[in-house]
Amino acid sequence: MKICVAGEGAFGTKHIEALCNIESVEVSWLVGGEPNNTQAVAEKFNIANWSCDLSDALNDNDIAGVVLATPTPIHAAQAKQVMLAGKHVLVEIPMADNLADALELVAIQKQTGVIAMAGHVRRFNPSHQWIHNKIQQGELKIQQMDVQTYFYRRSNTNAKGEPRSWTDHLLWHHACHSVDLFQYQTGQQVSQCYALQGPIHAELGIAMDMSIGMKVPDGALCTLSLSFNNDGPFGTFFRYICDEGTFTARYDDLFNSTDNPIDLSQVAISSNGIELIDREFIQAISSGCEPNSSLQQCLGAMETLHKLEQSLCP
């Protein structure tokens, strides 16, 4: 199966590496934003074709699907372009940076019938999968999720600390992970929520600090703190406070209340969440079945983000 990856940056590279681990899959196109960088990444991974125009890859009849790891502001337009070209798509989160565009993408997926996923990788991280399995088996019930998302980004840089041309967003990007995960783990749509934001950065034009509170109908809470002003440690850390124990998830690792690691070796075929979501994408294309993290399944997160945006206080 031939796949195109769009995005030559940090997450585009992560997806290329992950796809290289999947049998019978070839990344045959790389589409980027900067010619020299795109060519360099294509040569590094022996990708046969590269371009800075997504249409070039979409015109290749051999391409089955596209992984979009491009700047957030163009996710919706590119996902629409891919689906209308008859190709399957996995678009990194958020699928769009507003609810109206997200609704349009879900409608286009229904119209075209292609496989369309949003990159909610937390659903696939073995740490969160372990919790999800326990909940499904009736062994755990969430009382509160406490989430911290901390980075130091006072300039436009990517996950590798390299310069980029677009500005990240705490709500529509980073909070998107936790909003979807909270609803996925509880199996409920948020019924009450609020958001507070700190001062707007003079140059970047975004809030650098944010606090979010959410509640689902059965009473479970999620408290989320986000900052681009935090000088380490970096990343997102999840504390699950449950009726039967407390657990801390750090990406693909999980720890109990005494900070001892939990064995996740039997949870999934890989310990890499990016590889697992890419495997879900490939399997869905092969089987024609709706994947976990389909656009339709993730629309609820976009609806909650919209409500949070409406509640923002300066």
C-alpha positions in Angstrom: 0.0 0.0 0.0 1.4 3.3 -1.1 1.0 6.3 1.3 1.8 10.0 1.1 2.9 11.9 4.2 2.4 15.6 4.1 4.6 17.5 6.5 8.4 17.4 6.6 8.6 18.6 10.3 8.7 16.8 13.6 5.5 14.9 13.4 5.7 14.2 9.7 9.0 12.5 10.4 7.5 10.5 13.3 4.8 9.2 11.0 7.3 8.3 8.3 9.3 6.3 10.9 6.2 4.6 12.1 4.9 3.7 8.6 8.3 2.2 7.8 7.6 -0.4 10.6 4.4 -1.5 9.1 4.6 -4.5 6.7 3.4 -4.0 3.1 3.4 -0.2 3.4 5.5 2.2 1.4 5.8 5.9 1.9 6.1 6.8 -1.8 5.3 10.6 -1.6 6.4 13.4 0.8 4.7 16.7 0.5 6.3 19.6 2.4 6.2 23.3 2.8 9.9 24.2 2.3 11.7 22.7 -0.8 15.1 22.2 0.7 13.9 20.6 3.9 11.4 18.5 2.0 14.0 17.1 -0.4 16.4 16.4 2.5 13.8 14.4 4.5 12.7 12.5 1.3 16.3 11.5 0.6 16.9 10.6 4.2 14.0 8.1 4.1 14.5 7.0 0.5 11.1 8.4 -0.5 10.8 8.2 -4.3 8.7 11.4 -4.8 8.5 14.7 -3.2 6.8 18.0 -3.8 5.5 21.2 -2.1 2.2 20.8 -3.9 -0.3 18.3 -2.4 -2.1 18.0 -5.7 1.0 16.3 -7.2 0.7 13.4 -4.8 -3.1 13.2 -5.1 -2.8 12.9 -8.9 -0.8 9.6 -8.4 -3.4 6.8 -8.9 -1.2 4.5 -6.8 -1.6 6.5 -3.6 -4.2 5.0 -1.3 -4.1 7.4 1.6 -2.5 10.6 3.0 -1.2 11.3 6.5 -1.5 15.1 7.1 1.1 16.3 9.6 0.9 19.9 8.4 0.3 23.3 10.1 -3.0 23.4 12.1 -4.5 26.3 10.1 -4.5 24.2 6.9 -5.7 20.9 8.3 -9.3 21.3 7.3 -8.7 22.6 3.8 -6.2 19.8 3.1 -8.3 17.1 4.6 -11.2 18.3 2.4 -8.9 18.3 -0.7 -7.7 14.7 0.0 -11.2 13.3 0.5 -12.6 15.0 -2.6 -9.7 13.4 -4.5 -11.0 10.0 -3.4 -8.1 9.3 -1.1 -8.2 8.1 2.5 -6.9 10.6 5.1 -5.4 10.6 8.6 -5.2 14.3 9.7 -3.2 15.2 12.7 -5.2 17.0 15.5 -7.1 19.1 15.4 -9.0 18.1 12.3 -10.0 21.8 12.1 -9.5 24.9 14.3 -13.2 25.7 14.4 -16.4 23.7 14.7 -17.9 24.8 11.3 -15.0 23.3 9.4 -15.1 20.1 11.5 -18.8 19.6 10.7 -18.0 20.1 7.0 -15.3 17.5 7.1 -17.6 14.9 8.7 -20.2 15.7 6.0 -17.6 15.2 3.2 -16.5 11.9 4.7 -20.1 10.7 4.6 -20.4 12.0 1.0 -17.2 10.3 -0.3 -17.2 7.2 1.9 -13.4 7.3 2.3 -11.6 6.3 5.6 -11.0 9.6 7.5 -9.3 9.7 10.9 -8.2 12.4 13.3 -4.8 12.0 14.9 -6.0 11.5 18.5 -3.0 9.4 19.4 -3.9 9.3 23.2 -6.5 6.8 22.3 -3.7 4.5 21.0 -0.9 5.1 23.6 -0.6 1.8 25.5 -0.8 3.6 28.8 -4.3 5.0 28.0 -5.3 1.8 26.2 -4.6 -0.1 29.5 -6.9 2.3 31.4 -9.6 2.1 28.7 -9.6 -1.7 28.8 -10.0 -1.8 32.5 -12.9 0.7 32.3 -14.6 -1.4 29.6 -14.2 -4.5 31.7 -15.8 -2.8 34.7 -12.7 -2.8 36.8 -12.1 0.9 37.0 -14.3 4.0 37.0 -12.8 7.5 36.6 -13.6 10.0 39.3 -11.2 12.7 38.1 -8.6 13.2 35.4 -5.9 15.7 36.3 -3.9 16.7 33.2 -0.8 19.0 32.8 0.4 20.1 29.4 3.5 22.1 29.7 6.0 23.5 27.1 8.3 26.4 26.8 7.4 28.1 23.5 7.8 31.8 23.4 8.5 31.7 19.7 7.3 29.6 16.8 9.1 26.3 17.2 8.1 22.7 16.7 8.5 19.6 18.9 12.2 19.5 17.9 12.8 23.1 18.9 13.1 24.1 15.2 11.6 27.3 13.8 8.3 27.1 12.0 6.0 29.5 10.1 2.8 29.0 12.0 1.6 29.6 15.6 0.5 26.8 17.9 -2.6 27.0 20.0 -3.2 25.7 23.6 -7.0 25.2 23.1 -7.5 24.0 19.6 -4.3 21.8 19.5 -3.0 20.8 22.9 -6.3 20.8 24.9 -7.8 18.8 22.0 -5.9 15.7 23.1 -7.2 15.8 26.6 -10.8 16.8 25.7 -11.1 13.9 23.4 -9.4 11.5 25.8 -11.6 12.4 28.7 -14.8 11.9 26.6 -13.4 8.6 25.2 -12.4 7.2 28.6 -15.7 8.1 30.2 -17.8 7.3 27.2 -19.7 10.5 27.7 -20.0 14.0 26.1 -18.9 16.8 28.4 -22.0 18.5 29.9 -20.4 21.3 31.8 -17.1 23.1 31.1 -15.3 26.4 31.5 -12.0 27.9 30.3 -9.8 30.7 31.6 -6.8 32.1 29.8 -3.9 34.3 30.7 -2.5 37.4 28.9 -2.2 37.3 25.1 1.5 37.2 23.9 2.3 40.5 22.2 4.1 38.8 19.2 2.4 35.4 18.9 -1.1 36.7 19.5 -2.1 33.7 21.6 -2.7 33.0 25.3 0.4 31.4 26.8 -1.5 29.9 29.8 -4.9 28.3 30.2 -7.0 26.5 32.7 -9.9 24.2 31.8 -12.5 22.4 33.8 -14.9 19.8 32.5 -17.6 17.5 33.9 -19.6 14.6 32.3 -23.1 13.5 33.3 -22.0 10.8 35.7 -20.0 13.3 37.7 -16.5 12.5 36.6 -14.3 15.6 36.4 -11.3 16.7 34.3 -9.0 19.5 35.4 -6.5 20.6 32.7 -3.6 23.1 33.0 -1.7 24.2 30.0 1.2 26.5 29.6 3.8 27.6 27.0 5.7 29.5 29.7 6.8 26.4 31.6 10.6 25.9 31.6 10.4 22.1 31.9 9.8 19.2 32.3 8.0 19.3 29.0 5.1 17.2 27.8 1.6 16.1 28.9 1.1 14.1 32.1 -2.2 12.4 33.1 -3.3 11.4 36.5 -6.3 9.1 36.6 -8.0 9.2 40.0 -10.3 6.1 40.0 -12.5 4.3 42.4 -9.9 1.5 42.4 -6.5 3.1 42.4 -4.7 6.1 41.0 -2.5 5.9 37.9 -0.1 8.3 36.1 0.4 8.2 32.4 3.4 9.7 30.7 2.9 9.2 27.0 3.4 5.4 26.4 4.3 4.6 30.0 2.0 4.1 33.0 2.7 4.1 36.7 0.7 3.1 39.8 0.1 5.3 42.9 3.6 4.3 44.3 5.2 5.3 41.0 6.0 1.7 40.0 5.7 1.0 36.3 2.8 -1.1 35.0 3.7 -3.8 32.4 2.1 -2.8 29.1 3.9 -5.3 27.0 0.7 -7.3 26.2 -1.5 -4.2 25.4 -0.6 -3.7 21.8 1.8 -4.8 19.0 3.9 -1.7 19.5 4.8 0.6 22.4 4.7 3.6 20.0 1.4 5.4 19.9 2.1 7.0 16.5 2.8 3.6 15.0 -0.4 2.2 16.5 -2.6 5.0 15.1 -0.9 4.5 11.7 -1.6 0.8 11.9 -5.3 1.5 12.6 -5.4 3.8 9.5 -3.8 1.1 7.3 -6.1 -1.6 8.7 -9.2 0.5 8.1 -8.2 1.1 4.5 -7.6 -2.6 4.0 -10.9 -3.7 5.7 -13.1 -0.8 4.8 -14.3 -0.6 8.4 -14.7 2.5 10.5 -11.5 3.1 12.5 -11.1 4.1 16.1 -10.7 7.9 16.0 -12.7 8.4 12.9 -13.8 12.0 12.2 -17.3 11.2 13.3 -16.1 9.7 16.6 -14.0 12.8 17.3 -16.6 15.4 16.4 -17.7 15.5 20.0 -14.2 16.8 21.0 -14.6 19.7 18.5 -18.0 20.5 19.9 -16.6 20.7 23.4 -13.6 22.8 22.3 -16.1 25.2 20.7 -18.0 25.5 24.0 -14.7 26.1 25.8 -13.8 28.8 23.3 -17.1 30.5 23.9 -16.5 30.5 27.7 -12.9 31.9 27.6 -12.3 34.7 29.9 -9.4 37.1 29.3 
